Amino acid sequence: MRIINVYDRRDLETGERRARKLNWHRAILPGGGTMIAGNMNAHSRRWDPRYREQCNVTFWDGIIDEYVLEIGNDHRPTQHWARNGKQGESTIDLTLATRPIKRWTILEGSHATGSDHEVIEWEFNVDKQVEEDHMQVIGWNLAATSKQDQEAAETLWKQLERERAHLGEECRGDHIEREAEWCQATMSEVQDAKAKKI
């Protein structure tokens, strides 16, 4: 089973939506159980019949159709907002799955977090045999890495890290996100070059 958490928002500097750069063909397990849940920032009559004007739906409609995903939402609003003296509600948090979703509900009362988004609980069917048949173990066998390769990996990391500007006190949230993405990608690059793959 794989759970993919999504926050599909536009980067203020680049205008890109990073969730759309993901290799979804690789992320969604072939024949296995995959759940995609999060804030898609998209308005569609497909999951919210109240909306007359659709917004940012083309990409997510394509993902749903291409991978035959079930939509768990029951048309209840998942966000209640208040800004500029106005209030409203929308359904922009989706729960999508490659398997039938057995239960989808919004938790209220003691589960409230203070966010303008609802807390959503869901459950879906997982075929254990199918999951076992499609199970993949990926990564690196660090225990089998020689001391020489470990030192070479450390040297390569320091070299790459030295060439990158450090975050300062004025950095914003999107700067931190990009830095985290760089760290993950660069660490994978270093391990691919110096460590033994599983």
BAROTI-565280 format. One record per residue: x, y, z of N, C-alpha, C, O in turn; residue in one letter. Coordinates in steps of 0.02 Angstrom, whole numbers, padded with zeros to 5 digits, always signed. Layout:
N
XYZXYZXYZXYZa;...
//
This chain:
198
+00042-00060+00000+00000+00000+00000+00044+00062+00000+00095+00064+00035m;+00025+00112-00039+00062+00175-00040+00013+00233-00029-00040+00236-00061r;+00031+00278+00016-00009+00338+00028+00031+00399+00005+00088+00409+00025i;+00000+00439-00038+00032+00498-00065-00005+00559-00039-00064+00569-00054i;+00029+00600+00000-00001+00662+00025+00015+00719-00022+00072+00728-00043n;-00036+00758-00040-00029+00810-00091-00047+00879-00063-00097+00887-00028v;-00006+00928-00080-00024+00998-00071-00008+01032-00137+00049+01053-00149y;-00058+01039-00179-00048+01063-00248-00058+01139-00250-00112+01163-00267d;-00006+01175-00233-00012+01248-00236+00040+01276-00283+00091+01244-00298r;+00028+01336-00306+00072+01369-00353+00130+01402-00316+00120+01439-00268r;+00191+01389-00339+00250+01421-00311+00249+01495-00328+00240+01513-00386d;+00257+01538-00278+00252+01610-00288+00305+01637-00335+00293+01687-00370l;+00363+01606-00336+00418+01632-00377+00418+01602-00447+00427+01639-00496e;+00408+01537-00452+00413+01504-00518+00346+01496-00553+00343+01487-00614t;+00291+01499-00514+00226+01488-00543+00210+01415-00555+00156+01399-00581g;+00256+01371-00537+00246+01300-00548+00204+01268-00493+00202+01292-00437e;+00171+01214-00510+00136+01173-00461+00176+01108-00456+00173+01067-00502r;+00211+01099-00401+00260+01044-00397+00228+00976-00399+00258+00928-00422r;+00166+00970-00374+00133+00905-00376+00125+00881-00448+00119+00821-00460a;+00126+00927-00495+00116+00908-00565+00180+00888-00599+00180+00865-00656r;+00236+00896-00564+00301+00876-00592+00319+00804-00570+00367+00776-00595k;+00279+00776-00524+00292+00709-00500+00280+00658-00556+00235+00666-00597l;+00321+00606-00557+00311+00551-00604+00256+00507-00576+00269+00459-00540n;+00193+00523-00593+00137+00487-00565+00133+00415-00589+00108+00372-00554w;+00159+00403-00649+00158+00334-00674+00201+00289-00629+00185+00230-00620h;+00253+00317-00602+00296+00279-00556+00268+00280-00485+00276+00232-00448r;+00236+00335-00466+00212+00342-00397+00152+00297-00381+00146+00271-00326a;+00108+00289-00430+00048+00248-00420+00066+00175-00433+00086+00157-00488i;+00060+00134-00382+00081+00064-00386+00040+00026-00439-00022+00026-00435l;+00072-00006-00486+00036-00044-00537+00005-00106-00506+00040-00151-00482p;-00061-00109-00507-00096-00166-00479-00100-00167-00404-00134-00209-00375g;-00067-00120-00371-00067-00118-00298-00115-00066-00272-00152-00035-00310g;-00113-00056-00207-00158-00008-00175-00123+00059-00166-00072+00063-00132g;-00150+00111-00196-00122+00178-00189-00178+00226-00169-00231+00227-00199t;-00165+00266-00117-00212+00317-00094-00179+00385-00104-00122+00395-00083m;-00214+00432-00135-00190+00500-00145-00237+00546-00108-00297+00548-00123i;-00212+00583-00059-00255+00625-00019-00220+00691-00004-00160+00693+00007a;-00260+00744-00003-00230+00809+00014-00269+00866-00016-00325+00859-00039g;-00236+00924-00016-00266+00986-00041-00246+00994-00114-00189+01013-00129n;-00292+00980-00159-00278+00985-00231-00289+01055-00258-00269+01070-00314m;-00320+01099-00218-00333+01168-00240-00367+01170-00308-00349+01210-00352n;-00416+01127-00317-00452+01123-00381-00527+01120-00367-00550+01085-00322a;-00565+01158-00406-00637+01159-00400-00669+01126-00460-00655+01145-00517h;-00711+01077-00448-00742+01040-00503-00811+01016-00483-00823+00997-00426s;-00856+01017-00531-00923+00989-00518-00920+00913-00509-00967+00882-00485r;-00864+00885-00529-00856+00812-00522-00856+00791-00449-00882+00738-00433r;-00828+00832-00406-00828+00816-00334-00864+00868-00292-00869+00861-00231w;-00889+00921-00324-00928+00971-00289-00979+01000-00338-00965+01049-00372d;-01039+00970-00341-01090+00990-00390-01112+01063-00383-01143+01090-00429p;-01097+01095-00327-01119+01164-00316-01081+01214-00360-01105+01268-00374r;-01020+01194-00382-00978+01241-00418-01000+01248-00491-01009+01199-00527y;-01008+01311-00512-01025+01324-00581-00963+01333-00624-00960+01311-00681r;-00913+01367-00595-00851+01379-00632-00797+01331-00607-00782+01328-00547e;-00768+01293-00653-00716+01246-00635-00648+01282-00635-00637+01328-00674q;-00603+01259-00592-00538+01292-00585-00484+01240-00570-00490+01201-00522c;-00430+01239-00610-00373+01195-00599-00391+01121-00600-00362+01081-00564n;-00440+01103-00641-00465+01034-00639-00434+00989-00693-00435+00928-00685v;-00407+01017-00746-00385+00976-00803-00334+00923-00782-00339+00865-00802t;-00285+00944-00742-00233+00897-00721-00263+00840-00679-00250+00782-00693f;-00302+00857-00628-00328+00805-00583-00381+00762-00617-00386+00703-00603w;-00420+00791-00662-00466+00750-00702-00427+00699-00742-00447+00641-00747d;-00370+00720-00770-00329+00674-00809-00300+00618-00767-00300+00560-00789g;-00276+00634-00707-00249+00583-00662-00304+00533-00642-00293+00472-00642i;-00362+00559-00625-00418+00515-00604-00438+00468-00660-00449+00409-00649i;-00443+00495-00721-00464+00454-00778-00410+00405-00800-00425+00346-00813d;-00347+00428-00803-00294+00385-00827-00283+00324-00782-00270+00269-00806e;-00287+00335-00716-00273+00281-00669-00337+00252-00638-00334+00212-00591y;-00394+00272-00665-00459+00245-00643-00465+00250-00567-00477+00200-00534v;-00457+00310-00541-00459+00320-00469-00530+00332-00445-00570+00366-00477l;-00545+00304-00387-00609+00316-00355-00605+00380-00313-00555+00391-00279e;-00657+00421-00316-00660+00482-00276-00700+00466-00213-00757+00445-00216i;-00668+00475-00155-00701+00459-00092-00748+00512-00066-00794+00497-00028g;-00737+00574-00086-00777+00630-00061-00851+00620-00073-00872+00591-00123n;-00892+00645-00025-00965+00638-00031-00999+00706-00043-01057+00715-00028d;-00961+00753-00071-00985+00819-00090-00991+00868-00032-01009+00926-00042h;-00975+00846+00029-00975+00894+00084-00914+00939+00078-00861+00917+00055r;-00919+01003+00098-00861+01048+00094-00806+01026+00141-00819+01003+00197p;-00744+01033+00119-00687+01014+00159-00648+01074+00184-00600+01067+00222t;-00668+01134+00163-00635+01195+00186-00688+01248+00199-00734+01258+00160q;-00680+01283+00256-00723+01339+00274-00678+01399+00285-00638+01401+00332h;-00683+01449+00241-00635+01504+00243-00669+01570+00259-00729+01579+00251w;-00628+01616+00283-00650+01684+00298-00593+01731+00282-00539+01726+00312a;-00604+01777+00235-00553+01826+00218-00585+01887+00186-00636+01882+00151r;-00554+01944+00198-00579+02007+00172-00652+02020+00189-00691+02046+00150n;-00669+02000+00251-00737+02011+00274-00789+01964+00244-00849+01973+00256g;-00768+01914+00207-00814+01867+00176-00802+01797+00202-00747+01781+00226k;-00852+01755+00198-00847+01685+00218-00870+01640+00162-00911+01659+00120q;-00844+01580+00161-00865+01533+00110-00842+01463+00126-00809+01451+00176g;-00859+01417+00083-00838+01348+00091-00826+01317+00023-00854+01338-00027e;-00783+01266+00022-00766+01234-00041-00744+01162-00029-00732+01142+00028s;-00739+01125-00083-00715+01056-00080-00652+01053-00123-00655+01042-00183t;-00594+01062-00091-00530+01061-00127-00484+01007-00100-00430+00996-00127i;-00505+00974-00046-00466+00919-00017-00497+00853-00042-00554+00837-00026d;-00458+00817-00082-00485+00756-00112-00454+00693-00083-00397+00694-00058l;-00491+00639-00086-00467+00573-00068-00478+00528-00127-00535+00513-00145t;-00424+00506-00158-00427+00465-00219-00393+00398-00206-00345+00395-00168l;-00417+00345-00237-00388+00279-00224-00395+00234-00285-00441+00241-00325a;-00348+00187-00290-00350+00137-00342-00396+00079-00323-00411+00036-00365t;-00417+00077-00261-00462+00025-00236-00526+00057-00209-00526+00117-00195r;-00579+00018-00201-00640+00046-00173-00629+00076-00103-00598+00045-00060p;-00655+00135-00093-00650+00169-00028-00711+00147+00014-00768+00162-00003i;-00697+00112+00069-00751+00083+00109-00786+00136+00151-00846+00133+00162k;-00747+00184+00175-00775+00235+00220-00739+00301+00210-00678+00303+00203r;-00777+00356+00208-00750+00423+00203-00793+00468+00245-00854+00472+00235w;-00763+00503+00292-00803+00546+00335-00762+00606+00359-00701+00604+00359t;-00796+00658+00381-00765+00717+00409-00772+00713+00485-00827+00705+00511i;-00717+00719+00520-00717+00716+00593-00727+00786+00621-00695+00834+00599l;-00770+00791+00669-00785+00857+00697-00774+00856+00773-00748+00808+00800e;-00794+00910+00805-00790+00914+00878-00719+00913+00904-00680+00958+00889g;-00702+00862+00942-00636+00858+00975-00579+00851+00926-00521+00860+00944s;-00595+00835+00863-00543+00827+00813-00524+00892+00778-00478+00893+00738h;-00559+00946+00794-00545+01010+00762-00473+01031+00776-00448+01024+00832a;-00440+01058+00725-00369+01076+00732-00357+01152+00732-00301+01174+00746t;-00408+01191+00716-00397+01262+00709-00384+01283+00637-00385+01342+00621g;-00372+01234+00594-00362+01247+00523-00430+01261+00491-00482+01241+00517s;-00429+01295+00433-00491+01305+00397-00509+01245+00354-00559+01246+00318d;-00468+01192+00357-00482+01130+00322-00508+01078+00372-00486+01076+00430h;-00554+01037+00349-00582+00985+00392-00532+00928+00402-00486+00918+00362e;-00542+00891+00457-00504+00829+00468-00543+00772+00436-00601+00761+00451v;-00511+00737+00391-00544+00685+00352-00517+00616+00371-00457+00606+00377i;-00562+00569+00381-00542+00500+00396-00569+00455+00341-00627+00462+00320e;-00527+00408+00319-00548+00364+00266-00520+00294+00276-00473+00283+00315w;-00550+00247+00240-00528+00177+00243-00542+00146+00175-00595+00156+00146e;-00493+00107+00149-00506+00075+00086-00479+00004+00085-00438-00015+00127f;-00505-00035+00038-00489-00106+00034-00418-00118+00010-00394-00085-00036n;-00384-00164+00042-00317-00184+00021-00316-00259+00012-00330-00296+00059v;-00299-00282-00046-00293-00353-00060-00221-00373-00041-00174-00356-00077d;-00213-00408+00014-00146-00423+00040-00106-00464-00010-00045-00454-00016k;-00138-00511-00045-00100-00552-00092-00073-00510-00149-00016-00518-00170q;-00115-00465-00176-00094-00422-00230-00038-00376-00207+00010-00364-00243v;-00044-00352-00145+00009-00309-00117+00075-00346-00113+00128-00318-00130e;+00073-00409-00091+00134-00448-00086+00164-00461-00155+00225-00460-00163e;+00121-00473-00204+00146-00487-00272+00180-00427-00303+00224-00434-00345d;+00160-00366-00282+00187-00306-00312+00235-00269-00264+00254-00212-00277h;+00254-00302-00210+00298-00269-00163+00367-00260-00192+00396-00306-00220m;+00394-00199-00184+00460-00183-00208+00501-00152-00151+00475-00111-00113q;+00562-00172-00145+00607-00141-00097+00659-00103-00137+00697-00133-00175v;+00661-00038-00127+00709+00003-00164+00751+00042-00115+00731+00055-00058i;+00810+00062-00137+00854+00101-00094+00926+00077-00100+00947+00053-00153g;+00962+00084-00045+01033+00067-00046+01051+00024+00013+01023+00031+00068w;+01097-00022+00002+01121-00066+00055+01182-00033+00087+01238-00047+00067n;+01170+00010+00136+01225+00048+00165+01272+00004+00205+01331+00019+00212l;+01245-00052+00232+01287-00096+00272+01342-00128+00229+01395-00146+00255a;+01329-00135+00164+01378-00166+00120+01425-00115+00088+01468-00134+00048a;+01417-00052+00105+01459+00000+00076+01528+00001+00109+01532+00001+00170t;+01579+00002+00070+01647+00002+00097+01664+00069+00129+01631+00120+00116s;+01714+00069+00172+01735+00131+00204+01758+00182+00153+01747+00242+00160k;+01791+00158+00100+01814+00202+00047+01755+00236+00012+01757+00296-00002q;+01702+00197-00002+01643+00226-00034+01606+00274+00013+01579+00324-00010d;+01606+00258+00078+01575+00303+00126+01610+00370+00127+01579+00423+00128q;+01676+00368+00127+01715+00429+00128+01706+00468+00062+01703+00529+00063e;+01701+00432+00007+01690+00464-00058+01621+00497-00061+01614+00551-00089a;+01571+00464-00031+01504+00492-00030+01502+00556+00013+01471+00605-00006a;+01537+00554+00070+01540+00612+00114+01575+00670+00079+01553+00728+00085e;+01628+00656+00042+01664+00708+00006+01621+00739-00048+01620+00800-00057t;+01584+00696-00085+01541+00720-00138+01485+00763-00110+01468+00815-00138l;+01455+00742-00055+01402+00780-00023+01427+00849-00002+01395+00900-00016w;+01485+00851+00030+01512+00915+00053+01526+00962-00006+01516+01022-00002k;+01550+00933-00061+01565+00972-00120+01500+01003-00149+01499+01062-00166q;+01449+00963-00155+01385+00988-00181+01353+01038-00134+01324+01087-00156l;+01357+01024-00069+01326+01068-00019+01362+01135-00016+01331+01186-00004e;+01428+01134-00027+01468+01196-00022+01448+01245-00077+01454+01306-00068r;+01425+01219-00134+01407+01261-00190+01338+01291-00185+01317+01329-00228e;+01301+01275-00131+01232+01298-00124+01227+01349-00069+01256+01341-00015r;+01190+01403-00081+01181+01456-00031+01140+01429+00028+01094+01390+00018a;+01158+01451+00088+01122+01429+00148+01061+01473+00161+01061+01532+00143h;+01011+01444+00193+00951+01482+00210+00967+01532+00266+01004+01517+00312l;+00938+01591+00260+00948+01641+00311+00884+01656+00349+00833+01622+00339g;+00885+01706+00392+00827+01723+00433+00769+01749+00391+00711+01747+00413e;+00783+01774+00332+00731+01804+00290+00698+01753+00244+00654+01772+00204e;+00717+01690+00248+00689+01640+00203+00615+01630+00217+00591+01638+00273c;+00578+01611+00164+00506+01598+00169+00494+01522+00166+00540+01482+00156r;+00431+01505+00176+00413+01434+00176+00429+01399+00112+00451+01342+00113g;+00419+01434+00054+00433+01401-00009+00508+01391-00020+00528+01345-00055d;+00550+01435+00012+00623+01425+00009+00642+01360+00046+00683+01321+00022h;+00610+01350+00104+00624+01290+00144+00603+01227+00106+00638+01177+00107i;+00545+01231+00072+00521+01173+00034+00570+01156-00022+00585+01097-00033e;+00594+01207-00057+00641+01194-00112+00706+01166-00085+00737+01123-00117r;+00728+01190-00026+00790+01164+00004+00782+01091+00023+00828+01051+00012e;+00724+01074+00050+00711+01004+00069+00710+00959+00008+00736+00903+00009a;+00680+00984-00047+00679+00946-00109+00749+00936-00136+00766+00882-00160e;+00790+00989-00132+00859+00984-00155+00898+00933-00114+00936+00892-00141w;+00889+00935-00048+00925+00888-00005+00907+00816-00022+00950+00773-00026c;+00842+00804-00031+00820+00736-00047+00849+00712-00114+00875+00657-00120q;+00844+00756-00165+00868+00737-00231+00944+00727-00232+00969+00681-00264a;+00979+00771-00197+01052+00768-00196+01077+00708-00157+01126+00676-00176t;+01043+00692-00102+01063+00633-00063+01053+00570-00105+01095+00525-00102m;+00999+00568-00144+00989+00510-00188+01043+00507-00240+01067+00453-00257s;+01063+00565-00266+01116+00568-00317+01182+00542-00288+01218+00504-00321e;+01198+00562-00227+01260+00540-00194+01258+00465-00182+01307+00430-00195v;+01202+00440-00156+01197+00369-00141+01199+00327-00205+01229+00274-00206q;+01167+00352-00258+01169+00316-00322+01241+00309-00347+01260+00258-00376d;+01280+00361-00335+01349+00362-00360+01397+00320-00318+01445+00291-00345a;+01384+00315-00253+01434+00285-00209+01411+00224-00170+01453+00185-00147k;+01345+00214-00162+01321+00158-00121+01295+00102-00165+01278+00111-00223a;+01291+00043-00135+01266-00016-00170+01189-00016-00166+01161-00009-00112k;+01156-00025-00223+01083-00026-00224+01058-00094-00201+01090-00145-00210k;+00998-00092-00172+00966-00154-00150+00939-00191-00212+00910-00245-00205i;
//
